[in-house]
Structures are given as structure tokens and as C-alpha cells.
Amino acid sequence: LPRAFLLTGPPGVGKTHAVRTAMNLSPHTTLQSIRASELLSSHTNPAIALTKLFSAPSSKSHCHLCCVFIDECDALLSHPAIPPALATLLDNLPPNFIVIAATNRIDAFPSFLTRPG
């Protein structure tokens, strides 16, 4: 089963709302949500901040399903270290982890981030 999803569509169609609603349906789901611009504006290296984002939900012992949601994720592509770091994180997801990203600029994504599998 896929464990990484990229939601696309014009602004205002409800991508973010759909993810938050779906994740709130289960009491054993942990949602770690962030806007890409927040990662880029942090005082640490964005690639390190991204790695910390992925490790935060897995540290919660009650978590049956951990979800990382990155909103406006196309903004991350402007930093040269982010696409390779994201690809590595996606290739090494723990079994109880899913990643959902939302964008309205699918054309900005390199093919290695949108490939199946």
C-alpha cells in the first residue's frame, strides 16, 4: 500500500481540511502538520528541521499510525538540500508512518519525488 501521498489542486478546494478531518477520525493517529514556509523560516537547516519533523510523531508510544502532513510543500523545493533529503526520508519510512503533502504546483516537483513506489 502507498504510504506517501501528494494532494494537488487549486487553492481553496480543501486539501488541508481533508487531511486534518481524516486524521482526527482515529484516536490512535498522531498528526504532525507544518507549512513548508515554516520549515524554511526556522533557524536551523531546513533539511535537519525536516528530519526532526519526521522523527517527532514516531517518538509517541501510543501512536498506531503516524502522519506527517506538509502543506504548501512546493515551497521546499527552492532549497537545494530538501528534495534529496525528502526522497531519503520517504524511502525509509517506518511501517506505521504515512506522509501527505499538499500543493497547487505539481509541475514544480522533480520526477524522483512523484514516482510510484
Backbone as JSON Lines, residues from 0, in Angstrom:
{"i":0,"aa":"L","n":[0.82,-1.19,0.0],"ca":[0.0,0.0,0.0],"c":[0.87,1.25,0.0]}
{"i":1,"aa":"P","n":[0.44,2.27,-0.7],"ca":[1.2,3.53,-0.68],"c":[1.2,4.14,0.72]}
{"i":2,"aa":"R","n":[2.31,4.76,1.07],"ca":[2.4,5.43,2.36],"c":[2.83,6.88,2.22]}
{"i":3,"aa":"A","n":[2.87,7.36,0.99],"ca":[3.16,8.77,0.74],"c":[2.19,9.25,-0.33]}
{"i":4,"aa":"F","n":[1.56,10.38,-0.06],"ca":[0.52,10.9,-0.94],"c":[0.79,12.37,-1.23]}
{"i":5,"aa":"L","n":[0.54,12.77,-2.46],"ca":[0.67,14.16,-2.85],"c":[-0.69,14.63,-3.34]}
{"i":6,"aa":"L","n":[-1.29,15.52,-2.56],"ca":[-2.59,16.08,-2.93],"c":[-2.36,17.33,-3.76]}
{"i":7,"aa":"T","n":[-3.02,17.41,-4.89],"ca":[-2.87,18.57,-5.76],"c":[-4.23,19.17,-6.06]}
{"i":8,"aa":"G","n":[-4.22,20.43,-6.39],"ca":[-5.44,21.11,-6.75],"c":[-5.3,22.6,-6.51]}
{"i":9,"aa":"P","n":[-6.2,23.36,-7.05],"ca":[-6.11,24.82,-6.88],"c":[-6.35,25.21,-5.43]}
{"i":10,"aa":"P","n":[-5.9,26.41,-5.06],"ca":[-6.12,26.87,-3.68],"c":[-7.61,26.9,-3.34]}
{"i":11,"aa":"G","n":[-7.9,26.51,-2.11],"ca":[-9.27,26.61,-1.62],"c":[-10.17,25.41,-1.85]}
{"i":12,"aa":"V","n":[-9.64,24.31,-2.4],"ca":[-10.5,23.15,-2.64],"c":[-10.63,22.23,-1.42]}
{"i":13,"aa":"G","n":[-9.84,22.47,-0.38],"ca":[-10.0,21.7,0.86],"c":[-8.97,20.62,1.09]}
{"i":14,"aa":"K","n":[-7.79,20.72,0.49],"ca":[-6.75,19.7,0.69],"c":[-6.36,19.6,2.16]}
{"i":15,"aa":"T","n":[-6.07,20.72,2.77],"ca":[-5.66,20.74,4.18],"c":[-6.79,20.28,5.09]}
{"i":16,"aa":"H","n":[-7.96,20.77,4.85],"ca":[-9.12,20.39,5.66],"c":[-9.39,18.88,5.58]}
{"i":17,"aa":"A","n":[-9.26,18.32,4.39],"ca":[-9.5,16.88,4.22],"c":[-8.51,16.05,5.03]}
{"i":18,"aa":"V","n":[-7.25,16.44,5.03],"ca":[-6.23,15.69,5.78],"c":[-6.5,15.79,7.28]}
{"i":19,"aa":"R","n":[-6.76,16.99,7.76],"ca":[-6.99,17.16,9.2],"c":[-8.25,16.43,9.66]}
{"i":20,"aa":"T","n":[-9.27,16.44,8.86],"ca":[-10.5,15.74,9.2],"c":[-10.27,14.23,9.23]}
{"i":21,"aa":"A","n":[-9.61,13.7,8.22],"ca":[-9.36,12.26,8.15],"c":[-8.49,11.79,9.32]}
{"i":22,"aa":"M","n":[-7.49,12.55,9.68],"ca":[-6.6,12.14,10.77],"c":[-7.27,12.25,12.13]}
{"i":23,"aa":"N","n":[-8.27,13.1,12.27],"ca":[-8.98,13.24,13.54],"c":[-10.01,12.15,13.76]}
{"i":24,"aa":"L","n":[-10.24,11.3,12.77],"ca":[-11.24,10.24,12.91],"c":[-10.77,9.1,13.8]}
{"i":25,"aa":"S","n":[-9.48,8.93,13.92],"ca":[-8.95,7.83,14.72],"c":[-8.26,8.37,15.97]}
{"i":26,"aa":"P","n":[-8.59,7.82,17.15],"ca":[-7.94,8.3,18.37],"c":[-6.48,7.86,18.48]}
{"i":27,"aa":"H","n":[-6.06,6.9,17.68],"ca":[-4.7,6.39,17.76],"c":[-3.82,6.89,16.62]}
{"i":28,"aa":"T","n":[-4.21,8.0,16.02],"ca":[-3.45,8.59,14.94],"c":[-2.83,9.89,15.43]}
{"i":29,"aa":"T","n":[-1.54,10.04,15.16],"ca":[-0.84,11.27,15.5],"c":[-0.57,12.03,14.23]}
{"i":30,"aa":"L","n":[-0.97,13.28,14.19],"ca":[-0.76,14.13,13.02],"c":[0.26,15.2,13.37]}
{"i":31,"aa":"Q","n":[1.34,15.22,12.63],"ca":[2.35,16.27,12.74],"c":[2.23,17.11,11.47]}
{"i":32,"aa":"S","n":[1.73,18.32,11.62],"ca":[1.42,19.16,10.47],"c":[2.26,20.43,10.48]}
{"i":33,"aa":"I","n":[2.74,20.82,9.29],"ca":[3.54,22.04,9.19],"c":[3.42,22.59,7.78]}
{"i":34,"aa":"R","n":[3.51,23.89,7.67],"ca":[3.6,24.53,6.35],"c":[5.08,24.54,5.94]}
{"i":35,"aa":"A","n":[5.32,24.33,4.69],"ca":[6.7,24.31,4.2],"c":[7.42,25.62,4.51]}
{"i":36,"aa":"S","n":[6.71,26.72,4.42],"ca":[7.34,28.03,4.69],"c":[7.85,28.11,6.13]}
{"i":37,"aa":"E","n":[7.2,27.4,7.07],"ca":[7.66,27.38,8.46],"c":[8.98,26.63,8.59]}
{"i":38,"aa":"L","n":[9.14,25.57,7.83],"ca":[10.41,24.84,7.84],"c":[11.53,25.71,7.29]}
{"i":39,"aa":"L","n":[11.23,26.43,6.23],"ca":[12.27,27.25,5.6],"c":[12.64,28.47,6.44]}
{"i":40,"aa":"S","n":[11.71,28.95,7.25],"ca":[11.99,30.13,8.06],"c":[12.57,29.8,9.43]}
{"i":41,"aa":"S","n":[12.71,28.51,9.74],"ca":[13.27,28.14,11.05],"c":[14.76,28.5,11.07]}
{"i":42,"aa":"H","n":[15.31,28.57,12.27],"ca":[16.7,28.99,12.43],"c":[17.69,27.86,12.17]}
{"i":43,"aa":"T","n":[17.19,26.66,11.97],"ca":[18.07,25.53,11.68],"c":[18.06,25.25,10.18]}
{"i":44,"aa":"N","n":[18.95,24.41,9.77],"ca":[18.99,23.97,8.39],"c":[17.65,23.31,8.05]}
{"i":45,"aa":"P","n":[17.0,23.68,6.94],"ca":[15.69,23.1,6.62],"c":[15.7,21.58,6.49]}
{"i":46,"aa":"A","n":[16.79,21.0,6.0],"ca":[16.87,19.54,5.88],"c":[16.87,18.89,7.27]}
{"i":47,"aa":"I","n":[17.54,19.51,8.23],"ca":[17.55,18.99,9.6],"c":[16.18,19.16,10.23]}
{"i":48,"aa":"A","n":[15.55,20.3,10.0],"ca":[14.2,20.53,10.52],"c":[13.21,19.51,9.95]}
{"i":49,"aa":"L","n":[13.38,19.16,8.68],"ca":[12.52,18.16,8.05],"c":[12.72,16.79,8.7]}
{"i":50,"aa":"T","n":[13.95,16.43,8.97],"ca":[14.25,15.15,9.63],"c":[13.64,15.11,11.02]}
{"i":51,"aa":"K","n":[13.71,16.21,11.76],"ca":[13.11,16.28,13.09],"c":[11.59,16.16,13.0]}
{"i":52,"aa":"L","n":[11.01,16.74,11.97],"ca":[9.57,16.64,11.78],"c":[9.15,15.19,11.62]}
{"i":53,"aa":"F","n":[9.94,14.41,10.89],"ca":[9.63,13.01,10.67],"c":[9.85,12.17,11.92]}
{"i":54,"aa":"S","n":[10.74,12.57,12.8],"ca":[11.0,11.77,13.99],"c":[10.05,12.11,15.15]}
{"i":55,"aa":"A","n":[9.44,13.27,15.14],"ca":[8.57,13.68,16.26],"c":[7.39,12.75,16.49]}
{"i":56,"aa":"P","n":[6.58,12.4,15.47],"ca":[5.43,11.55,15.75],"c":[5.82,10.13,16.17]}
{"i":57,"aa":"S","n":[6.92,9.62,15.66],"ca":[7.29,8.23,15.97],"c":[7.75,8.08,17.41]}
{"i":58,"aa":"S","n":[8.07,9.18,18.08],"ca":[8.51,9.09,19.46],"c":[7.34,8.91,20.44]}
{"i":59,"aa":"K","n":[6.13,9.02,19.94],"ca":[4.95,8.84,20.79],"c":[4.56,7.37,20.8]}
{"i":60,"aa":"S","n":[4.63,6.75,21.96],"ca":[4.45,5.3,22.06],"c":[3.03,4.84,21.74]}
{"i":61,"aa":"H","n":[2.02,5.68,21.94],"ca":[0.63,5.28,21.71],"c":[0.23,5.38,20.24]}
{"i":62,"aa":"C","n":[1.15,5.78,19.41],"ca":[0.84,6.06,18.02],"c":[0.76,4.77,17.19]}
{"i":63,"aa":"H","n":[-0.46,4.43,16.72],"ca":[-0.62,3.29,15.82],"c":[-0.35,3.7,14.39]}
{"i":64,"aa":"L","n":[-0.72,4.92,14.07],"ca":[-0.48,5.48,12.74],"c":[0.03,6.9,12.92]}
{"i":65,"aa":"C","n":[1.19,7.16,12.4],"ca":[1.79,8.49,12.48],"c":[1.74,9.12,11.1]}
{"i":66,"aa":"C","n":[1.23,10.33,11.05],"ca":[1.09,11.03,9.79],"c":[1.85,12.35,9.84]}
{"i":67,"aa":"V","n":[2.68,12.57,8.85],"ca":[3.34,13.85,8.67],"c":[2.65,14.53,7.49]}
{"i":68,"aa":"F","n":[2.14,15.73,7.74],"ca":[1.46,16.49,6.69],"c":[2.24,17.76,6.42]}
{"i":69,"aa":"I","n":[2.66,17.93,5.17],"ca":[3.41,19.12,4.77],"c":[2.54,19.91,3.8]}
{"i":70,"aa":"D","n":[2.07,21.04,4.26],"ca":[1.22,21.9,3.45],"c":[2.08,22.85,2.63]}
{"i":71,"aa":"E","n":[1.6,23.18,1.45],"ca":[2.33,24.08,0.54],"c":[3.75,23.57,0.31]}
{"i":72,"aa":"C","n":[3.88,22.27,0.11],"ca":[5.19,21.63,0.07],"c":[6.06,22.06,-1.11]}
{"i":73,"aa":"D","n":[5.46,22.66,-2.13],"ca":[6.27,23.12,-3.27],"c":[7.29,24.17,-2.84]}
{"i":74,"aa":"A","n":[7.04,24.88,-1.74],"ca":[7.99,25.88,-1.25],"c":[9.31,25.24,-0.83]}
{"i":75,"aa":"L","n":[9.28,23.97,-0.42],"ca":[10.5,23.29,0.0],"c":[11.48,23.07,-1.15]}
{"i":76,"aa":"L","n":[10.96,23.01,-2.34],"ca":[11.8,22.68,-3.49],"c":[12.79,23.78,-3.84]}
{"i":77,"aa":"S","n":[12.61,24.97,-3.27],"ca":[13.53,26.07,-3.54],"c":[14.87,25.89,-2.82]}
{"i":78,"aa":"H","n":[14.9,25.06,-1.8],"ca":[16.14,24.81,-1.05],"c":[16.81,23.57,-1.64]}
{"i":79,"aa":"P","n":[18.06,23.68,-2.1],"ca":[18.68,22.55,-2.82],"c":[18.86,21.27,-2.01]}
{"i":80,"aa":"A","n":[18.93,21.36,-0.68],"ca":[19.15,20.16,0.14],"c":[17.86,19.41,0.43]}
{"i":81,"aa":"I","n":[16.71,20.05,0.24],"ca":[15.45,19.44,0.65],"c":[15.0,18.27,-0.24]}
{"i":82,"aa":"P","n":[14.94,18.4,-1.56],"ca":[14.44,17.26,-2.35],"c":[15.19,15.95,-2.11]}
{"i":83,"aa":"P","n":[16.53,15.94,-2.08],"ca":[17.2,14.66,-1.79],"c":[16.93,14.16,-0.36]}
{"i":84,"aa":"A","n":[16.88,15.08,0.6],"ca":[16.59,14.66,1.98],"c":[15.19,14.09,2.08]}
{"i":85,"aa":"L","n":[14.23,14.72,1.41],"ca":[12.86,14.22,1.43],"c":[12.76,12.85,0.77]}
{"i":86,"aa":"A","n":[13.45,12.67,-0.34],"ca":[13.44,11.36,-1.02],"c":[14.0,10.27,-0.11]}
{"i":87,"aa":"T","n":[15.07,10.56,0.61],"ca":[15.65,9.59,1.54],"c":[14.69,9.27,2.67]}
{"i":88,"aa":"L","n":[14.06,10.28,3.23],"ca":[13.09,10.06,4.31],"c":[11.91,9.22,3.82]}
{"i":89,"aa":"L","n":[11.43,9.48,2.62],"ca":[10.3,8.73,2.08],"c":[10.68,7.28,1.8]}
{"i":90,"aa":"D","n":[11.91,7.05,1.36],"ca":[12.36,5.67,1.08],"c":[12.55,4.85,2.34]}
{"i":91,"aa":"N","n":[12.67,5.49,3.49],"ca":[12.96,4.78,4.74],"c":[11.87,4.98,5.79]}
{"i":92,"aa":"L","n":[10.64,5.1,5.37],"ca":[9.53,5.3,6.31],"c":[9.31,4.06,7.18]}
{"i":93,"aa":"P","n":[9.1,4.26,8.48],"ca":[8.71,3.13,9.32],"c":[7.33,2.6,8.88]}
{"i":94,"aa":"P","n":[7.0,1.35,9.22],"ca":[5.75,0.75,8.74],"c":[4.47,1.47,9.19]}
{"i":95,"aa":"N","n":[4.5,2.15,10.31],"ca":[3.28,2.8,10.8],"c":[3.23,4.29,10.43]}
{"i":96,"aa":"F","n":[3.95,4.66,9.43],"ca":[4.1,6.06,9.04],"c":[3.47,6.32,7.68]}
{"i":97,"aa":"I","n":[2.78,7.45,7.54],"ca":[2.38,7.92,6.22],"c":[2.75,9.4,6.11]}
{"i":98,"aa":"V","n":[2.98,9.82,4.9],"ca":[3.31,11.22,4.63],"c":[2.31,11.73,3.61]}
{"i":99,"aa":"I","n":[1.74,12.88,3.91],"ca":[0.81,13.53,2.99],"c":[1.33,14.93,2.75]}
{"i":100,"aa":"A","n":[1.41,15.31,1.51],"ca":[1.84,16.66,1.16],"c":[0.77,17.28,0.27]}
{"i":101,"aa":"A","n":[0.64,18.58,0.35],"ca":[-0.35,19.29,-0.46],"c":[0.34,20.39,-1.25]}
{"i":102,"aa":"T","n":[-0.08,20.55,-2.48],"ca":[0.49,21.57,-3.34],"c":[-0.52,22.01,-4.4]}
{"i":103,"aa":"N","n":[-0.33,23.18,-4.91],"ca":[-1.09,23.59,-6.08],"c":[-0.15,23.79,-7.27]}
{"i":104,"aa":"R","n":[1.11,23.34,-7.1],"ca":[2.11,23.46,-8.17],"c":[2.79,22.12,-8.43]}
{"i":105,"aa":"I","n":[2.06,21.16,-8.91],"ca":[2.61,19.83,-9.17],"c":[3.74,19.88,-10.2]}
{"i":106,"aa":"D","n":[3.68,20.84,-11.1],"ca":[4.71,20.96,-12.14],"c":[6.08,21.32,-11.57]}
{"i":107,"aa":"A","n":[6.15,21.79,-10.34],"ca":[7.42,22.19,-9.72],"c":[8.19,21.0,-9.14]}
{"i":108,"aa":"F","n":[7.58,19.83,-9.07],"ca":[8.19,18.68,-8.42],"c":[9.08,17.9,-9.37]}
{"i":109,"aa":"P","n":[10.29,17.53,-8.91],"ca":[11.13,16.67,-9.73],"c":[10.51,15.27,-9.81]}
{"i":110,"aa":"S","n":[10.77,14.58,-10.88],"ca":[10.14,13.28,-11.11],"c":[10.49,12.25,-10.04]}
{"i":111,"aa":"F","n":[11.68,12.35,-9.42],"ca":[12.04,11.36,-8.4],"c":[11.21,11.49,-7.12]}
{"i":112,"aa":"L","n":[10.51,12.62,-6.95],"ca":[9.62,12.76,-5.79],"c":[8.18,12.37,-6.1]}
{"i":113,"aa":"T","n":[7.84,12.25,-7.36],"ca":[6.46,11.9,-7.71],"c":[6.36,10.49,-8.29]}
{"i":114,"aa":"R","n":[7.42,9.76,-8.27],"ca":[7.4,8.39,-8.82],"c":[6.61,7.45,-7.91]}
{"i":115,"aa":"P","n":[5.99,6.44,-8.49],"ca":[5.32,5.44,-7.64],"c":[6.35,4.58,-6.91]}
{"i":116,"aa":"G","n":[5.94,4.07,-5.76],"ca":[6.79,3.12,-5.04],"c":[7.75,3.68,-4.11]}
